[in-house]
């Protein structure tokens, strides 16, 4: 029996690498990652890739983020440059739209899963970051991912389903102080593990979700409740 094909962008990242390993048992997995030489901000590359590669599903794990760094102060909203905000918009919004659009042109396309963040719905809590303020460009871009998902869902239906998973913080090399402070804010009292997102992605990349589209699904331990 032929396996459905899933394209995983950001396939060598924190979520993408584990997800690709998980999905390869049931799907043919095609990997796209900047570390593999795939620049998704290059529209010509995106067009050529999806013209040559059909797939039933697309999972977008790629994105630009600012990670915690307590060794330096980050500019607050009064000092942040517009150029730095534009970097988030270029990768997390424009490149994402380009990838979704070109994938949707393929005749086999059935479903798109975007990855967003709780910071696309609520503001980062300053107590977690101290002087290392979370970049406003990240929050703006993730809010755009949510709205893009809704827009694409209505315009690509009924052929293609488009959904979004809004993630809480994933435990990965943060210091113990941050993990403890973050966990105190979550009803589940801990940070997320990467494998806790596999089930919902596998559901959305299957015929079990044929009436699910335009959804923003929170996987955040209750943070946004």
HELIX and SHEET records of a PDB file:
HELIX    1   1 UNK A   14  UNK A   23  1                                  10    
HELIX    2   2 UNK A   34  UNK A   36  5                                   3    
HELIX    3   3 UNK A   43  UNK A   52  1                                  10    
HELIX    4   4 UNK A   82  UNK A   89  1                                   8    
HELIX    5   5 UNK A   90  UNK A   95  3                                   6    
HELIX    6   6 UNK A   96  UNK A  104  1                                   9    
HELIX    7   7 UNK A  118  UNK A  120  5                                   3    
HELIX    8   8 UNK A  126  UNK A  129  1                                   4    
HELIX    9   9 UNK A  136  UNK A  156  1                                  21    
HELIX   10  10 UNK A  176  UNK A  184  1                                   9    
HELIX   11  11 UNK A  194  UNK A  197  5                                   4    
HELIX   12  12 UNK A  198  UNK A  204  1                                   7    
HELIX   13  13 UNK A  207  UNK A  209  5                                   3    
SHEET    1   A 6 UNK A  28  UNK A  32  0                                        
SHEET    2   A 6 UNK A   5  UNK A   9  1                                        
SHEET    3   A 6 UNK A  57  UNK A  60  1                                        
SHEET    4   A 6 UNK A 111  UNK A 117  1                                        
SHEET    5   A 6 UNK A 161  UNK A 167  1                                        
SHEET    6   A 6 UNK A 216  UNK A 219  1                                        
END                                                                             
